[in-house]
Every structure is written in structure tokens, then in C-alpha cells.
Amino acid sequence: LVLLAFVAFTWLGRTLADVLAPALFAMFLCYMTVPLVNAFSKIKVPRVLGYIFALLIFAGLGFGVGAMISGSVGQFQENFPAYEKNLKNVITALQDFAHTIRILPPEEKLTVNGVMDALPAGGIQGVISGGASYMFGSTSFILIALFFMIFMVAEGERFDRRVNAAYDKTAAERILSVTRQFNDSIQRYLVIKTAVSALTGVIAYIIFASFKLDFAGV
């Protein structure tokens, strides 16, 4: 029974991936949006406008990241011949060093061509282009996620009233208390995780930019 349940769950997950993925993304957006909306509410911004402002902020961030990656793909394609040449020089230098300290017999060569065949220009560019288009160019994914999010937000705003209407006062307070603790814990984790990740990214960018590495922003 456990094996059959696992197989059924795996099949269901793959079959409904086009629905489950945007639903989970919508849930993530809800947990990231609510703290912003609550912050807007503290400065007397209506909650409806707060949700609109929060979505505009996320849309702006997403558009900025997508534009940065799209621009980097074109630049990477232009610079790839230089990267290919540099990689060959590095492998050749490593081969000479290995021969000098005799950890590689003179008759043996490092597979420079093999490495380059494993990393073809078209292959790398194709992966980057495909990944960027999948992440930032899937209009249907975003629309489905927003559709789910609208329903989640609407139900979330009415959740307290529905619980109070369905249960007596003691049970309703207990349910709402547990629900708030659960939601607050997830929101706090996501906000802290996002802040730490953003700080890590900024520090990494400063270090990469100080060494004048290409694509430091990406």
C-alpha cells in the first residue's frame, strides 16, 4: 500500500505539475505579500491598495532581474570566444604544470578538447537562454499564479469571520490563535531568509565587482 501510494503521489505530482507549481508560487507570494500589506496598513493605506502596491513591487523586482539576465545572455554569447580561449589556456597551463612536477606522465595529455566538447558554446548559451525564458518569460505561469493568489488572499481576508461563524467563541479563538502562530512563523522565516539572502547577494556583488568579474550582478 505504501509503494502504491508513493507511485500514485509521484504520478499525480507530475501530472498536475502545471497546476501545483503556480499554486505553490502563489502561496509563497501570499506569505511575502501579507507583511508588506500589514506595513502599509499601519500608515493608513487601504488593504486593497496595499496588495496592489505589494504586487507592483514584486513585479518591478521580477522585471528588473529578468531584464538583467536577458541582457547578460546576449553579452555572454558575445564574450564566449574569449572565455573559450581562456579556458584552453588554463587547461594547457595546468597540463604543463602537471608534467613539470611529474604527476602526469609526459605522454599523457589533459583532454582539452574533451572539456570543450562538454561545454560547447551553443550548449551553454542554450541552457542559459532556456532557463531565463522559462523563469521570466512564462506568461501563463505568472497569470495562473496570480489567479490562485487572488483566491488565496480573498479567502485569507475572510478566514477569521468564517471561523467565528462556524465555531463557538472558545473553539474559534483556539483555531485562530494556532493559525496566526503558524502563519506568523512562516512569514517571519521567509522575510528573514529573504533579507539574509539579499544581504549575501549584495556582499557577493561587491566582492565580484571589486575583482572586476564579468556578470557580477547576475
C-alpha positions as CSV (number, residue, x, y, z in Angstrom):
1,L,0.0,0.0,0.0
2,V,2.9,2.4,0.8
3,L,4.5,1.6,-2.5
4,L,1.2,2.1,-4.4
5,A,0.6,5.4,-2.5
6,F,4.1,6.6,-3.4
7,V,3.7,5.7,-7.1
8,A,0.3,7.4,-7.2
9,F,1.6,10.5,-5.4
10,T,4.5,10.7,-7.9
11,W,2.3,10.3,-10.9
12,L,-0.2,12.8,-9.5
13,G,2.6,15.3,-8.9
14,R,4.0,15.0,-12.4
15,T,0.5,15.1,-14.0
16,L,-0.6,18.2,-12.0
17,A,2.8,19.9,-12.1
18,D,1.5,22.7,-14.3
19,V,-1.1,23.5,-11.6
20,L,0.8,22.7,-8.4
21,A,3.8,24.7,-9.3
22,P,1.9,28.0,-9.8
23,A,-0.2,27.2,-6.7
24,L,2.9,26.9,-4.5
25,F,4.4,30.0,-6.1
26,A,1.1,31.9,-5.3
27,M,1.3,30.6,-1.7
28,F,4.8,31.9,-1.4
29,L,3.8,35.3,-2.8
30,C,0.9,35.5,-0.3
31,Y,3.3,34.9,2.6
32,M,5.7,37.5,1.2
33,T,2.9,40.0,0.4
34,V,1.0,40.0,3.7
35,P,3.8,41.5,5.8
36,L,4.1,44.4,3.2
37,V,0.3,44.9,3.3
38,N,0.3,44.9,7.1
39,A,3.1,47.5,7.0
40,F,1.1,49.6,4.6
41,S,-2.0,49.3,6.8
42,K,0.0,50.9,9.7
43,I,0.3,54.1,7.6
44,K,-3.4,54.1,6.8
45,V,-3.2,52.6,3.3
46,P,-6.3,50.5,2.5
47,R,-5.6,46.8,2.3
48,V,-6.7,46.6,-1.3
49,L,-4.3,49.3,-2.3
50,G,-1.7,47.6,-0.1
51,Y,-2.0,44.4,-2.1
52,I,-1.7,46.3,-5.4
53,F,1.4,48.2,-4.2
54,A,3.0,44.9,-3.0
55,L,2.3,43.2,-6.3
56,L,3.8,46.2,-8.2
57,I,6.9,46.0,-6.1
58,F,7.3,42.3,-6.8
59,A,6.6,42.8,-10.5
60,G,9.2,45.5,-10.6
61,L,11.8,43.4,-9.0
62,G,11.0,40.5,-11.3
63,F,11.1,42.7,-14.4
64,G,14.5,44.1,-13.2
65,V,16.0,40.7,-12.6
66,G,14.6,39.3,-15.9
67,A,16.0,42.3,-17.9
68,M,19.4,41.9,-16.2
69,I,19.6,38.2,-17.1
70,S,18.3,38.7,-20.6
71,G,20.9,41.3,-21.2
72,S,23.6,39.1,-19.7
73,V,22.7,36.2,-22.1
74,G,23.5,38.4,-25.1
75,Q,26.7,39.6,-23.6
76,F,27.7,36.1,-22.7
77,Q,27.2,35.0,-26.3
78,E,29.4,37.8,-27.5
79,N,32.2,37.1,-24.9
80,F,32.2,33.3,-25.2
81,P,35.0,33.0,-27.7
82,A,37.3,34.8,-25.2
83,Y,36.1,32.6,-22.4
84,E,36.8,29.5,-24.6
85,K,40.3,30.8,-25.3
86,N,41.0,31.5,-21.7
87,L,39.8,28.0,-20.7
88,K,42.1,26.4,-23.2
89,N,45.0,28.4,-21.9
90,V,44.2,27.4,-18.3
91,I,44.0,23.8,-19.1
92,T,47.2,23.9,-21.1
93,A,49.0,25.6,-18.2
94,L,47.7,23.0,-15.8
95,Q,48.9,20.3,-18.1
96,D,52.4,21.8,-18.3
97,F,52.5,22.2,-14.5
98,A,51.4,18.6,-14.1
99,H,54.2,17.4,-16.4
100,T,56.7,19.6,-14.6
101,I,56.0,18.2,-11.2
102,R,55.6,14.7,-12.8
103,I,52.1,13.9,-11.5
104,L,51.2,13.4,-15.2
105,P,53.3,11.3,-17.5
106,P,54.8,13.2,-20.5
107,E,52.9,11.1,-22.9
108,E,49.5,11.8,-21.3
109,K,47.6,14.9,-22.2
110,L,44.8,16.6,-20.4
111,T,41.6,16.3,-22.5
112,V,41.3,20.0,-23.5
113,N,39.1,19.1,-26.5
114,G,37.1,16.8,-24.3
115,V,36.4,19.6,-21.8
116,M,35.5,22.0,-24.6
117,D,33.2,19.4,-26.2
118,A,31.5,19.0,-22.8
119,L,31.0,22.8,-22.6
120,P,30.0,23.9,-26.2
121,A,29.1,27.5,-26.8
122,G,25.7,26.6,-28.1
123,G,25.0,24.2,-25.2
124,I,25.9,26.8,-22.5
125,Q,24.0,29.5,-24.3
126,G,21.1,27.3,-24.8
127,V,20.9,26.4,-21.1
128,I,21.1,30.0,-20.0
129,S,18.7,31.2,-22.7
130,G,16.3,28.4,-21.9
131,G,16.5,28.9,-18.2
132,A,15.9,32.6,-18.4
133,S,13.0,32.3,-20.8
134,Y,11.4,29.6,-18.6
135,M,11.8,31.6,-15.4
136,F,10.9,35.0,-16.6
137,G,9.1,34.5,-19.9
138,S,6.3,32.2,-18.9
139,T,3.3,34.4,-19.1
140,S,0.9,31.6,-18.5
141,F,2.7,30.5,-15.3
142,I,2.5,34.1,-13.8
143,L,-1.1,34.5,-14.8
144,I,-2.1,31.2,-13.2
145,A,-0.1,32.0,-10.1
146,L,-1.8,35.4,-9.8
147,F,-5.2,33.8,-10.3
148,F,-4.5,31.4,-7.4
149,M,-3.2,34.3,-5.3
150,I,-6.3,36.4,-5.7
151,F,-8.4,33.5,-4.4
152,M,-6.0,32.8,-1.5
153,V,-5.9,36.5,-0.5
154,A,-9.7,36.8,-0.7
155,E,-10.2,33.6,1.4
156,G,-7.5,34.7,3.9
157,E,-9.2,38.1,4.5
158,R,-12.5,36.3,5.2
159,F,-11.0,33.4,7.2
160,D,-11.5,35.0,10.7
161,R,-15.1,35.8,10.0
162,R,-15.8,32.3,8.7
163,V,-14.2,30.6,11.7
164,N,-16.1,32.8,14.2
165,A,-19.3,32.0,12.3
166,A,-18.7,28.2,12.2
167,Y,-17.5,27.6,15.8
168,D,-18.3,28.7,19.3
169,K,-16.2,31.5,20.8
170,T,-13.7,29.3,22.7
171,A,-13.0,26.9,19.7
172,A,-12.8,29.8,17.3
173,E,-10.3,31.6,19.4
174,R,-8.2,28.4,19.7
175,I,-8.3,27.8,15.9
176,L,-7.4,31.4,15.1
177,S,-4.6,31.5,17.6
178,V,-3.0,28.4,16.2
179,T,-3.5,29.6,12.6
180,R,-2.0,33.0,13.4
181,Q,1.1,31.4,15.1
182,F,1.6,29.1,12.1
183,N,1.3,32.0,9.5
184,D,3.4,34.4,11.6
185,S,6.2,31.7,11.9
186,I,6.2,31.1,8.1
187,Q,6.1,34.8,7.3
188,R,8.9,35.6,9.7
189,Y,11.1,32.8,8.3
190,L,10.5,33.9,4.7
191,V,11.2,37.5,5.5
192,I,14.4,36.8,7.5
193,K,15.5,34.3,4.8
194,T,14.9,36.8,2.0
195,A,16.7,39.6,3.9
196,V,19.7,37.3,4.7
197,S,19.8,36.1,1.0
198,A,19.6,39.7,-0.2
199,L,22.5,40.8,2.1
200,T,24.5,37.8,0.9
201,G,23.9,38.8,-2.7
202,V,25.0,42.4,-2.1
203,I,28.2,41.3,-0.4
204,A,28.9,38.8,-3.2
205,Y,28.3,41.5,-5.8
206,I,30.7,43.9,-4.0
207,I,33.4,41.2,-3.9
208,F,32.9,40.1,-7.5
209,A,32.8,43.7,-8.7
210,S,36.0,44.6,-6.8
211,F,37.7,41.8,-8.8
212,K,36.1,43.2,-12.0
213,L,34.5,39.9,-12.8
214,D,32.0,39.7,-15.7
215,F,28.3,39.4,-14.8
216,A,28.9,40.3,-11.1
217,G,25.2,41.4,-10.9
218,V,23.9,38.0,-12.1
